Amino acid sequence: SLVSNSITAYTQSMMEACYGRSFAITRGGRMSLVPPETQAGDLVFIPFGAQTPYLIRGNELSAGEIVFQLVGEAYVYGLMIGEGLCHGPEQNIVIE
C-alpha cells in the first residue's frame, strides 16, 4: 500500500542519515546528530551561507593561541538551513 511504502522509504532515509552518527545534546538543550569523533566541549560553528552546522574543536598552543580543528558536519535541531539566523547569534553552542 501507499502508506506502507511511505513508511519504508522514511525508515530507509532515517537509517541512512543516522548511520555512523552519535546522538548528543548541546548545553542549550538542542538535540544533535554528530560525528563519532565528537567530544564534550566541541563547538557548533555555522559559516555564513552554509546550510549545515559543523563541529569544531579548539586546541590551545603553547603561546596561548587557539587553533580550531574541524570535527565534521552535524545535525542540530533548530539550526538547520539558516534557522539559526532567525534567533540572532548565539555566542556558545557547546556539545555536552
Residue pairs with C-beta under 8 A, 6 or more apart in sequence:
17 33
17 75
18 33
20 35
20 36
21 33
21 34
21 35
21 36
21 75
22 33
22 34
22 35
22 36
22 38
23 31
23 32
23 33
23 34
24 31
24 32
24 33
24 34
24 38
24 95
24 96
25 31
25 32
25 95
25 96
26 32
26 44
26 76
26 93
26 94
26 95
26 96
27 92
27 93
27 94
27 95
27 96
28 90
28 93
30 76
30 77
30 78
30 79
30 93
31 76
31 77
32 44
32 74
32 75
32 76
32 77
32 95
33 74
33 75
34 42
34 55
34 71
34 72
34 74
34 75
34 95
35 55
35 71
35 72
35 73
35 74
37 71
37 72
38 55
38 71
38 72
38 74
38 95
39 57
39 95
40 95
40 96
41 57
41 94
41 95
42 55
42 56
42 57
42 71
42 94
42 95
43 55
43 56
43 57
43 58
43 68
43 92
43 93
43 94
43 95
44 53
44 54
44 55
44 74
44 76
44 79
44 93
44 94
44 95
45 53
45 54
45 55
45 56
45 68
46 53
46 54
46 79
46 84
47 54
51 80
51 81
51 82
52 73
52 74
52 75
52 80
53 73
53 74
53 75
53 76
53 79
53 80
53 84
54 70
54 71
54 72
54 73
54 74
55 70
55 71
55 72
55 73
55 74
55 95
56 68
56 69
56 70
56 71
57 68
57 69
57 71
58 66
58 67
58 68
58 69
59 66
59 67
59 68
59 69
60 66
60 67
61 67
76 93
78 84
79 93
84 90
